[in-house]
Amino acid sequence: MTADLPASMKADDDTVGLQAALIGGLHVVLKVSAYAMLATGVASIVVGMRFARGREWALTPSLGLAGTLLIGSGTYFVWSFTHGLVSLLALLAVGGAATASVLVGLAVEPYWRMRALRQKLRLRGIEMDFDH
């Protein structure tokens, strides 16, 4: 079949090797990025639980992880679709990250109110920390 092709369209061995290397690299990028998003998602769940309980340290990591998830999943979405890979993971990850970013943004004000109320109660001698 390749005998019918003009000489300019025939692939030499170097080109085929490069294509195989790029396809192999593509699989590595997809695996690493999916596992990185999974690890960031698990960390977000743990920090989100602490954020919901009003821990002092949890606001900054919650905002940072939500932003990281949004940027990472958005990059994965754009990269996969520009390379012709339609993935349910890419669609769901962007939606989940956008939802997490919005919810964290909406929770900042109640977080500060809960922290202020907890401080007032602490000044009156009432301790509201249930998980030491």
Contact map, one row per residue, 1 for C-alpha under 8 A:
111110000000000000000000000000000000000000000000000000000000000000000000000000000000000000000000000000000000000000000000000000000000
111110000100000000000000000000000000000000000000000000000000000000000000000000000000000000000000000000000000000000000000000000000000
111111000000000000000000000000000000000000000000000000000000000000000000000000000000000000000000000000000000000000000000000000000000
111111000000000000000000000000000000000000000000000000000000000000000000000000000000000000000000000000000000000000000000000000000000
111111101100000000000000000000000000000000000000000000000000000000000000000000000000000000000000000000000000000000000000000000000000
001111111100000000000000000000000000000000000000000000000000000000000000000000000000000000000000000000000000000000000000000000000000
000011111100000000000000000000000000000000000000000000000000000000000000000000000000000000000000000000000000000000000000000000000000
000001111100000000000000000000000000000000000000000000000000000000000000000000000000000000000000000000000000000000000000000000000000
000011111110000000000000000000000000000000000000000000000000000000000000000000000000000000000000000000000000000000000000000000000000
010011111111000000000000000000000000000000000000000000000000000000000000000000000000000000000000000000000000000000000000000000000000
000000001111101100000000000000000000000000000000000000000000000000000000000000000000000000000000000000000000000000000000000000000000
000000000111111100000000000000000000000000000000000000000000000000000000000000000000000000000000000000000000000000000000000000000000
000000000011111110000000000000000000000000000000000000000000000000000000000000000000000000000000000000000000000000000000000000000000
000000000001111111000000000000000000000000000000000000000000000000000000000000000000000000000000000000000000000000000000000000000000
000000000011111111100000000000000000000000000000000000000000000000000000000000000000000000000000000000000000000000000000000000000000
000000000011111111110000000000000000000000000000000000000000000000000000000000000000000000000000000000000000000000000000000000000000
000000000000111111111000000000000000000000000000000000000000000000000000000000000000000000000000000000000000000000000000000000000000
000000000000011111111100000000000000000000000000000000000000000000000000000000000000000000000000000000000000000000000000000000000000
000000000000001111111110000000000000000000000000000000000000000000000000000000000000000000000000000000000000000000000000000000000000
000000000000000111111111000000000000000000000000000000000000000000000000000000000000000000000000000000000000000000000000000000000000
000000000000000011111111100000000000000000000000000000000000000000000000000000000000000000000000000000000000000000000000000000000000
000000000000000001111111110000000000000000000000000000000000000000000000000000000000000000000000000000000000000000000000000000000000
000000000000000000111111111000000000000000000000000000000000000000000000000000000000000000000000000000000000000000000000000000000000
000000000000000000011111111100000000000000000000000000000000000000000000000000000000000000000000000000000000000000000000000000000000
000000000000000000001111111110000000000000000000000000000000000000000000000000000000000000000000000000000000000000000000000000000000
000000000000000000000111111111000000000000000000000000000000000000000000000000000000000000000000000000000000000000000000000000000000
000000000000000000000011111111100000000000000000000000000000000000000000000000000000000000000000000000000000000000000000000000000000
000000000000000000000001111111110000000000000000000000000000000000000000000000000000000000000000000000000000000000000000000000000000
000000000000000000000000111111111000000000000000000000000000000000000000000000000000000000000000000000000000000000000000000000000000
000000000000000000000000011111111100000000000000000000000000000000000000000000000000000000000000000000000000000000000000000000000000
000000000000000000000000001111111110000000000000000000000000000000000000000000000000000000000000000000000000000000000000000000000000
000000000000000000000000000111111111000000000000000000000000000000000000000000000000000000000000000000000000000000000000000000000000
000000000000000000000000000011111111100000000000000000000000000000000000000100000000000000000000000000000000000000000000000000000000
000000000000000000000000000001111111110000000000000000000000000000000000000000000000000000000000000000000000000000000000000000000000
000000000000000000000000000000111111111000000000000000000000000000000000000000000000000000000000000000000000000000000000000000000000
000000000000000000000000000000011111111100000000000000000000000000000000000000000000000000000000000000000000000000000000000000000000
000000000000000000000000000000001111111110000000000000000000000000001001100000000000000000000000000000000000000000000000000000000000
000000000000000000000000000000000111111111000000000000000000000000000000000000000000000000000000000000000000000000000000000000000000
000000000000000000000000000000000011111111100000000000000000000000000000000000000000000000000000000000000000000000000000000000000000
000000000000000000000000000000000001111111110000000000000000000010011000000000000000000000000000000000000000000000000000000000000000
000000000000000000000000000000000000111111111000000000000000000000001000000000000000000000000000000000000000000000000000000000000000
000000000000000000000000000000000000011111111100000000000000000000000000000000000000000000000000000000000000000000000000000000000000
000000000000000000000000000000000000001111111110000000000000000010000000000000000000000000000000000000000000000000000000000000000000
000000000000000000000000000000000000000111111111000000000000010011000000000000000000000000000000000000000000000000000000000000000000
000000000000000000000000000000000000000011111111100000000000000000000000000000000000000000000000000000000000000000000000000000000000
000000000000000000000000000000000000000001111111110000000000000000000000000000000000000000000000000000000000000000000000000000000000
000000000000000000000000000000000000000000111111111000000100110000000000000000000000000000000000000000000000000000000000000000000000
000000000000000000000000000000000000000000011111111100000100010000000000000000000000000000000000000000000000000000000000000000000000
000000000000000000000000000000000000000000001111111110000000000000000000000000000000000000000000000000000000000000000000000000000000
000000000000000000000000000000000000000000000111111111100100000000000000000000000000000000000000000000000000000000000000000000000000
000000000000000000000000000000000000000000000011111111100110010000000000000000000000000000000000000000000000001000000000000000000000
000000000000000000000000000000000000000000000001111111100000000000000000000000000000000000000000000000000000001000000000000000000000
000000000000000000000000000000000000000000000000111111100000000000000000000000000000000000000000000000000000000000000000000000000000
000000000000000000000000000000000000000000000000011111110100000000000000000000000000000000000000000000000000001001100000000000000000
000000000000000000000000000000000000000000000000011111111110000000000000000000000000000000000000000000000000000000000000000000000000
000000000000000000000000000000000000000000000000000001111110000000000000000000000000000000000000000000000000000000100000000000000000
000000000000000000000000000000000000000000000000000000111111100000000000000000000000000000000000000000000000000000000000000000000000
000000000000000000000000000000000000000000000011011001111111110000000000000000000000000000000000000000000000000000000000000000000000
000000000000000000000000000000000000000000000000001000111111111000000000000000000000000000000000000000000001000000000000000000000000
000000000000000000000000000000000000000000000000000000001111111100000000000000000000000000000000000000000000000000000000000000000000
000000000000000000000000000000000000000000000010000000001111111110000000000000000000000000000000000000000000000000000000000000000000
000000000000000000000000000000000000000000010011001000000111111111000000000000000000000000000000000000010000000000000000000000000000
000000000000000000000000000000000000000000000000000000000011111111100000000000000000000000000000000010011000000000000000000000000000
000000000000000000000000000000000000000000000000000000000001111111110000000000000000000000000000000000000000000000000000000000000000
000000000000000000000000000000000000000100110000000000000000111111111000000000000000000000000000000000000000000000000000000000000000
000000000000000000000000000000000000000000010000000000000000011111111100000000000000000000000000100110010000000000000000000000000000
000000000000000000000000000000000000000000000000000000000000001111111110000000000000000000000000000010000000000000000000000000000000
000000000000000000000000000000000000000100000000000000000000000111111111000000000000000000000000000000000000000000000000000000000000
000000000000000000000000000000000000100110000000000000000000000011111111100000000000000000000000100000000000000000000000000000000000
000000000000000000000000000000000000000000000000000000000000000001111111110000000000000000000100110010000000000000000000000000000000
000000000000000000000000000000000000000000000000000000000000000000111111111000000000000000000000000000000000000000000000000000000000
000000000000000000000000000000000000100000000000000000000000000000011111111100000000000000000000000000000000000000000000000000000000
000000000000000000000000000000000000100000000000000000000000000000001111111110000000000001001100100000000000000000000000000000000000
000000000000000000000000000000000000000000000000000000000000000000000111111111000000000000000100000000000000000000000000000000000000
000000000000000000000000000000000000000000000000000000000000000000000011111111100000000000000000000000000000000000000000000000000000
000000000000000000000000000000001000000000000000000000000000000000000001111111110000000001000000000000000000000000000000000000000000
000000000000000000000000000000000000000000000000000000000000000000000000111111111000000001100100000000000000000000000000000000000000
000000000000000000000000000000000000000000000000000000000000000000000000011111111100000000000000000000000000000000000000000000000000
000000000000000000000000000000000000000000000000000000000000000000000000001111111110000000000000000000000000000000000000000000000000
000000000000000000000000000000000000000000000000000000000000000000000000000111111111111001000000000000000000000000000000000000000000
000000000000000000000000000000000000000000000000000000000000000000000000000011111111110000000000000000000000000000000000000000000000
000000000000000000000000000000000000000000000000000000000000000000000000000001111111100000000000000000000000000000000000000000000000
000000000000000000000000000000000000000000000000000000000000000000000000000000111111100000000000000000000000000000000000000000000000
000000000000000000000000000000000000000000000000000000000000000000000000000000011111110000000000000000000000000000000000000000000000
000000000000000000000000000000000000000000000000000000000000000000000000000000011111111000000000000000000000000000000000000000000000
000000000000000000000000000000000000000000000000000000000000000000000000000000011001111101000000000000000000000000000000000000000000
000000000000000000000000000000000000000000000000000000000000000000000000000000010000111111100000000000000000000000000000000000000000
000000000000000000000000000000000000000000000000000000000000000000000000000000000000011111110000000000000000000000000000000000000000
000000000000000000000000000000000000000000000000000000000000000000000000000000000000001111111000000000000000000000000000000000000000
000000000000000000000000000000000000000000000000000000000000000000000000100110010000011111111100000000000000000000000000000000000000
000000000000000000000000000000000000000000000000000000000000000000000000000010000000001111111110000000000000000000000000000000000000
000000000000000000000000000000000000000000000000000000000000000000000000000000000000000111111111000000000000000000000000000000000000
000000000000000000000000000000000000000000000000000000000000000000000000100000000000000011111111100000000000000000000000000000000000
000000000000000000000000000000000000000000000000000000000000000000000100110010000000000001111111110000000000000000000000000000000000
000000000000000000000000000000000000000000000000000000000000000000000000000000000000000000111111111000000000000000000000000000000000
000000000000000000000000000000000000000000000000000000000000000000000000000000000000000000011111111100000000000000000000000000000000
000000000000000000000000000000000000000000000000000000000000000001001100100000000000000000001111111110000000000000000000000000000000
000000000000000000000000000000000000000000000000000000000000000000000100000000000000000000000111111111000000000000000000000000000000
000000000000000000000000000000000000000000000000000000000000000000000000000000000000000000000011111111100000000000000000000000000000
000000000000000000000000000000000000000000000000000000000000000001000000000000000000000000000001111111110000000000000000000000000000
000000000000000000000000000000000000000000000000000000000000001001100100000000000000000000000000111111111000000000000000000000000000
000000000000000000000000000000000000000000000000000000000000000000000000000000000000000000000000011111111100000000000000000000000000
000000000000000000000000000000000000000000000000000000000000000000000000000000000000000000000000001111111110000000000000000000000000
000000000000000000000000000000000000000000000000000000000000011001000000000000000000000000000000000111111111000000000000000000000000
000000000000000000000000000000000000000000000000000000000000001000000000000000000000000000000000000011111111000000000000000000000000
000000000000000000000000000000000000000000000000000000000000000000000000000000000000000000000000000001111111100000000000000000000000
000000000000000000000000000000000000000000000000000000000000000000000000000000000000000000000000000000111111111000000000000000000000
000000000000000000000000000000000000000000000000000000000010000000000000000000000000000000000000000000011111111100000000000000000000
000000000000000000000000000000000000000000000000000000000000000000000000000000000000000000000000000000000111111110000000000000000000
000000000000000000000000000000000000000000000000000000000000000000000000000000000000000000000000000000000011111111000000000000000000
000000000000000000000000000000000000000000000000001101000000000000000000000000000000000000000000000000000011111111100000000000000000
000000000000000000000000000000000000000000000000000000000000000000000000000000000000000000000000000000000001111111110000000000000000
000000000000000000000000000000000000000000000000000000000000000000000000000000000000000000000000000000000000111111111000000000000000
000000000000000000000000000000000000000000000000000001000000000000000000000000000000000000000000000000000000011111111100000000000000
000000000000000000000000000000000000000000000000000001010000000000000000000000000000000000000000000000000000001111111110000000000000
000000000000000000000000000000000000000000000000000000000000000000000000000000000000000000000000000000000000000111111111000000000000
000000000000000000000000000000000000000000000000000000000000000000000000000000000000000000000000000000000000000011111111100000000000
000000000000000000000000000000000000000000000000000000000000000000000000000000000000000000000000000000000000000001111111110000110000
000000000000000000000000000000000000000000000000000000000000000000000000000000000000000000000000000000000000000000111111111000000000
000000000000000000000000000000000000000000000000000000000000000000000000000000000000000000000000000000000000000000011111111100000000
000000000000000000000000000000000000000000000000000000000000000000000000000000000000000000000000000000000000000000001111111111110000
000000000000000000000000000000000000000000000000000000000000000000000000000000000000000000000000000000000000000000000111111111110000
000000000000000000000000000000000000000000000000000000000000000000000000000000000000000000000000000000000000000000000011111111000000
000000000000000000000000000000000000000000000000000000000000000000000000000000000000000000000000000000000000000000000001111111000000
000000000000000000000000000000000000000000000000000000000000000000000000000000000000000000000000000000000000000000000000111111100000
000000000000000000000000000000000000000000000000000000000000000000000000000000000000000000000000000000000000000000000000111111110000
000000000000000000000000000000000000000000000000000000000000000000000000000000000000000000000000000000000000000000000100110011111000
000000000000000000000000000000000000000000000000000000000000000000000000000000000000000000000000000000000000000000000100110001111100
000000000000000000000000000000000000000000000000000000000000000000000000000000000000000000000000000000000000000000000000000000111111
000000000000000000000000000000000000000000000000000000000000000000000000000000000000000000000000000000000000000000000000000000011111
000000000000000000000000000000000000000000000000000000000000000000000000000000000000000000000000000000000000000000000000000000001111
000000000000000000000000000000000000000000000000000000000000000000000000000000000000000000000000000000000000000000000000000000001111
